[in-house]
Amino acid sequence: MTKRLCGSTNVSLVPTIMENDVLVVDPGEKASIFNDYLVAQGQLPGADTLLPSVELHPSARDFLLLQWRRKKFLD
């Protein structure tokens, strides 16, 4: 379906980019550079820290247990 909509030609629309003072023309290398950049943008500072433990309110714990039992019974 994609080939039907976009055609079967494989032309890169991403221009040559410069990474570490080197021109990159290979589509795979450009994709890898963009992927590394986007992954770095999606990382949150402090995301590797441990979260404190949280105690559920008894009524919430009972509700979740009831839902789990119902699901197990119906499956």
PETAVEN-V842937 format. One record per residue. RES is the residue in one small letter. SS is DSSP state (alpha for helix, beta for strand, coil for the rest). PHI is phi in degrees with one decimal (* if undefined). D_LAST is the distance of its C-alpha to the last C-alpha in whole Angstrom. Layout:
res->RES ss->SS phi->PHI d_last->D_LAST
res->RES ss->SS phi->PHI d_last->D_LAST
This chain:
res->m ss->coil phi->* d_last->37
res->t ss->alpha phi->-62.5 d_last->39
res->k ss->alpha phi->-62.7 d_last->42
res->r ss->alpha phi->-67.3 d_last->42
res->l ss->alpha phi->-77.8 d_last->42
res->c ss->alpha phi->-101.6 d_last->44
res->g ss->coil phi->91.9 d_last->46
res->s ss->coil phi->-100.6 d_last->46
res->t ss->coil phi->-75.6 d_last->49
res->n ss->coil phi->-116.7 d_last->48
res->v ss->coil phi->-111.1 d_last->50
res->s ss->coil phi->-78.9 d_last->49
res->l ss->coil phi->-95.1 d_last->50
res->v ss->coil phi->-88.7 d_last->50
res->p ss->coil phi->-69.8 d_last->53
res->t ss->coil phi->-58.1 d_last->55
res->i ss->beta phi->-119.7 d_last->54
res->m ss->beta phi->-112.0 d_last->56
res->e ss->beta phi->-130.6 d_last->54
res->n ss->coil phi->54.7 d_last->56
res->d ss->coil phi->62.1 d_last->59
res->v ss->beta phi->-126.3 d_last->58
res->l ss->beta phi->-76.1 d_last->57
res->v ss->beta phi->-113.8 d_last->54
res->v ss->coil phi->-114.9 d_last->54
res->d ss->coil phi->-68.8 d_last->51
res->p ss->alpha phi->-58.9 d_last->48
res->g ss->alpha phi->-66.4 d_last->46
res->e ss->alpha phi->-66.5 d_last->48
res->k ss->alpha phi->-62.9 d_last->48
res->a ss->alpha phi->-62.5 d_last->44
res->s ss->alpha phi->-64.4 d_last->44
res->i ss->alpha phi->-63.7 d_last->46
res->f ss->alpha phi->-64.9 d_last->44
res->n ss->alpha phi->-61.7 d_last->41
res->d ss->alpha phi->-59.8 d_last->42
res->y ss->alpha phi->-64.2 d_last->44
res->l ss->alpha phi->-68.0 d_last->41
res->v ss->alpha phi->-62.5 d_last->39
res->a ss->alpha phi->-62.9 d_last->41
res->q ss->alpha phi->-70.4 d_last->41
res->g ss->coil phi->-87.3 d_last->38
res->q ss->coil phi->-86.5 d_last->38
res->l ss->coil phi->-93.1 d_last->38
res->p ss->coil phi->-64.0 d_last->41
res->g ss->coil phi->81.3 d_last->39
res->a ss->coil phi->-69.5 d_last->36
res->d ss->coil phi->-92.6 d_last->36
res->t ss->coil phi->-84.6 d_last->37
res->l ss->coil phi->-80.9 d_last->34
res->l ss->coil phi->-85.6 d_last->33
res->p ss->coil phi->-69.5 d_last->33
res->s ss->coil phi->-73.8 d_last->31
res->v ss->coil phi->-124.7 d_last->29
res->e ss->coil phi->-88.5 d_last->28
res->l ss->coil phi->-77.4 d_last->26
res->h ss->coil phi->-62.5 d_last->27
res->p ss->alpha phi->-52.6 d_last->26
res->s ss->alpha phi->-67.8 d_last->24
res->a ss->alpha phi->-69.0 d_last->23
res->r ss->alpha phi->-63.4 d_last->21
res->d ss->alpha phi->-63.3 d_last->20
res->f ss->alpha phi->-61.2 d_last->18
res->l ss->alpha phi->-64.7 d_last->16
res->l ss->alpha phi->-64.8 d_last->15
res->l ss->alpha phi->-62.7 d_last->14
res->q ss->alpha phi->-62.8 d_last->12
res->w ss->alpha phi->-63.4 d_last->11
res->r ss->alpha phi->-65.2 d_last->10
res->r ss->alpha phi->-62.4 d_last->9
res->k ss->alpha phi->-63.3 d_last->6
res->k ss->alpha phi->-63.8 d_last->5
res->f ss->alpha phi->-67.2 d_last->6
res->l ss->alpha phi->-76.5 d_last->4
res->d ss->coil phi->-78.9 d_last->0
